[in-house]
Amino acid sequence: MPEPVAGNIRAECCALSRYLAGIDPDDAVIIAYGRGLHSDAYLDAERDSRLDRLLLASAARSPRLAGLADAYARFASPAGPLRRRLVLLIAILESTAPSYEAFEPAAGGRAGAFAGVVAAGFGFLFRLLAGVLMFALPHLWFRMRAGAPAVDRS
């Protein structure tokens, strides 16, 4: 009998898994993800900013929002909780059958690989633009409310 996993962790794992690998995770992946979140690297939620919590909550809602939040977090919060959770889930997915197949190189030779890289690059640019449109205003609002300058010049 599988271990019980909180509904919000299950939903988050499902949305992030669909974003990363295009598949619904099985119970073993969800349980491993829930266990991983109980390690020290994930338990310090008090230091997460309001932006980090917004990005994580948005990503947990759907795979499309996960893509937008991930692209924005890449520049706004590269070591934040969303990016750490994505790394955890990638490690679990690529080491678990049958989800590891989503990370195997596709057939098609050099031309197919080049086309895949170009498509992934344009996809990232689109997600980044949409992420900026969605998250930049709340990000600036959170910084101004905290008394921080709107733009970090460090």
N, C-alpha and C positions, 0 to 999 in steps of 0.2 A: 504494500500500500504506500503510495507516494506521501512524502511529508507535506503538511499543509503550508501553503504559501499565501501571504496576504494578497488580497485582490488587486491592490494598487501595484504591487511588485509584479504580479502576473501580467497585468495590462501593460505595464511599462516594458517588460521583457518581450511581450508579443509585438508591440509597436516598434521597438528598436530592432528586433529580429527581422521583422518584415522590411524595415528600412535597410539594414545591413546585408541581408542575404535573400530577401524576397520570399521567406518561408515563415510558417507558423512554428514556433519552437515546441518540442515535445516536453513532457513533464520533467525528464532528466535535465534538460537545459534550463528550464524555469527554476528547478530546485537548486541547481549549481549556481545560477545567477543570484538567487535569494541568499544562499550561503556566502557567496563572494561579497555581497553587500554588507555582511556582518563583520568583515575584516576592518582593521583600524583605518585603512585608507578611505573608507566610505562612511564611517560612523560620526565624523566630525561635522555634522550639518550646521552647527552654530556659526561656523566661519563662512558658510556659503552666502554670497550676496543675494540681494533681491533679484538681480538679473539672472544669477545661476539658478535660482528656484523657478523663475519664469521660463527659462530655457528648458529645464528638466520637465516641468509640468506640461509645456507645449509638446515636447518630444514624446512624452508618454501618451498623448492623445491619438496620434496617428503616424504612420510612416512618412507621409508627406511633410507634416509639421516637424518630424524628427530630422528630416533632411535640411529644412530651413534653419532649425535651431542649431544643428551641427555646423552648418556652413558659417553662421554668424558667430558661434562659439569658437570656431577655429581662430578668429582674430580678436574677439572681445574677451574670451575667457578660455584660453587654450588648455589650462590645467584645471579647469573647473569640474564640477561633478558630472556634467553630461559627458564630457570627453573621457573622463575616467571610467564611467559606466560603459561607454561604447567600447573602450579597449578591453574591459573585462568580458563583455559579451562576445566580442570578436574572438577572443582566446577560447572561450567556451565553445562557440559555434564551429570554429575551424578544427577543433579537436574531438568533435562529437559526430558520430554517424547518425543520419545521413546528411546532416547540414554542412559537413566539410566540403561537399561537392560544389557548393555555391562559391567556394574560394579557389577552386581548381582552375587553371588556365583553360580558356576556351580554345577549341580547334579553329583553325583558319590561317595559320602561318603568320608571317610578318605583317602582311596587309591587314589581316583581321585584328591583330594586336594593335597596330597603329590606329585603325578605325575605332577600336575600343577605347584607346587612350584619348583620342580627340573627342569622342562622344562623352566620355567621363569628364573631361575638362570643360566642355560646354555645359554639361549638366551641373557641374559645381558652380560655374559662373552664374547660371540661372538661379540656382538655390541661394547663392550668396546675395544676389540682387534682391530676390524676394525676401530673404532673411533680413537684409538691411531695412527694407520697407516695413517689415513687420516688427522688428525688435529695436531699431535705432532710437525711435522716439521714447519708448519706455526706458531704455537704457540711459538716455540723457536725463529723463525725469528722475530716475533713481539717483543718479550722480548729483544732480542739483539739490534734491531733497536731503542728501547726506552731507551737503556742504562741500563736496568735491568739485573741482573745476569740470566743466562740461567736456573738455578734451584733455586727456592725459598726455603731457608733453615730456614725460620721462623716458 
